[in-house]
Amino acid sequence: LCSSVLAHEVNEGFADLAISERLHKVNSVAVRNMRHLVELLSPLLDPSVQPPPRSHVVLQFACPRASVVFEVQALRESTPVILEQHKVPRWTNATLPTGAAEVQR
């Protein structure tokens, strides 16, 4: 469930669309749980993965008409800025315990 969007020009205009919506798919792949979401996003956000596996990432929310498209390079460039601006130490917790991210459906 997307509860908030950290303000930055890369996601300007998407906050109202995504708030209180459940993320359903990333690039047409159904998101099973938080760990799976991290697995889907990690190669897209990791600047050491060259070239990026895709040029764009599509986030589809549970509402069929609610989709957001980002350029991967723009996300790679803006993520460190967003994290620093909002005093977030990292975009994900790499030590997420097994099973902690399971989503009950």
N, C-alpha and C positions, 0 to 999 in steps of 0.2 A: 504494500500500500504506500503510495507516495503521499507523505504528509506535509512536505514542504520542498521548495526549490531554492537553492542558494543563489542569490541574485548575481548575475553577470550578463554581459551583453550576448554571450553565446546562447543563453537560454531565455533571452528577453521575449516576452509574449507567451511563453509556454506554462507559466506558473498556474494560471487559472484553469488551463486545460488538464493538467496532471494532478492537481491537488485532490486528495481523497479518492483517487482511482487506483485500482490494483493493476500492476504491470502484468500483462498477459504474455507478450512475446518480445523477443529481441531478434531482429532480422529473421522473422518468421519461425523462430524456434520457441516453443512454449517454455516459459520459465517455471521450473519445478519447485525451487526454493531459493533462499538467499545464496547459498553456496554455488548453486548452478548459475545464478545471475552473475556472480563474481567470475566464474569460469568463462561465461560468455563475453563479459566486458574486458577482462584482463588483457587479452591480446590486442584489443582495440585501443586501450589506454596506455599500454606499455610502449614507451618510445624506443626501447631496445629491439622491439619486434619490427624489423624492416624488410621489405616495405609493409605498411599496415595491411592486414588481411582483407580489408574492405575500405572503400572510400567514404562510405556513409554507414551510419547505424540507424535503424528504425526501431523505435520503442512503440509498441502497440499496447494500449491500455484495454481493460476489460470492455469498456464501451467500444463497439466496433468502429466508430468514426473517430475515436481519439487516438491519433498516431502522431509521433514527433520524429522528425528526421534531423540528424546532426551530421556534419562533416567530421569524419574521424580526426583529421589533422587539426581542426579547430578545437575539438575536445582535448586532444593531446596538449595543445598549447595553453588552453584555458584552465585545465584541471589544477595545475600547481598554483596558479594565480587565485582561483576560487578557494582552494584549501587554505592558502595563506591569508587571504582577505577575511575569511570567516573563522580563522584560528582552528582549523580542523587538521589534526596531525597527519592523517593519511586517508585515502579515499575508501579503503576497506580494512577490515581487521583480518590480517592474514592468519591469525591464530584462532579463528572461529572453530569452536569445538564441533566434532562430528555429531550430527543430529540436531544441533542447536538451531539450525536454520530451516528445519522442516516446516512446510506450510500445510496446515490442515485444510482440506477441501471438503 
